[in-house]
């Protein structure tokens, strides 16, 4: 069901604010940021309606709200825009990062030719940069004759407050122990739906131990019948907009 404009604007603000701060968002904060030209009472009513619709919930006894899985799904499907880099970075293209430098070099080298598969060095840099930039765990493997695999982001994701919740750390550890089979399950789901990438939020996740967080998975065809399978995992509070931008850019470059 499509929400009306006022509800969308309030939900959009709350999700973005919560992703940034990890703190429940009060109606007073929404009012102070001039999200709508409405009275505090009207804002409280809109937030209550979003509660009743299952898009927000009240995690504590305070008045603040946080997004639900349904709220995040609505955000991804209806509210995110093309993520843009800060102007100083955008002017430099990809030159602001080591991985970006390599991708630029590959583009220049491949003009008029088929793009080469990423080298081991490029592969490692791309995975590490993705993990550290988003603060999430990332695993990627090249399936085929080379059989490379890279994991990164343990320290980044474990510093998130959600990983202090009961059971989150144990489930994450089990998932990492079984990462090859986990990635295979998600890859097969992409193939079945004829998708290049997708996001699973909370209880949508295929792997039971991942259902307290969110997974972003992609598969990218490479030369010589190889395939890059990319798996990223973090709290449901991950920056979906930025993650989707980065995975689309990765697919485009590779």
Beta strands, then each sheet from edge to edge (+ up, - down):
strand 1: 56-57
strand 2: 66-67
strand 3: 137-143
strand 4: 149-152
strand 5: 197-201
strand 6: 213-221
strand 7: 227-235
sheet 1: 1+ 2-
sheet 2: 4+ 3- 7+ 6- 5+
end
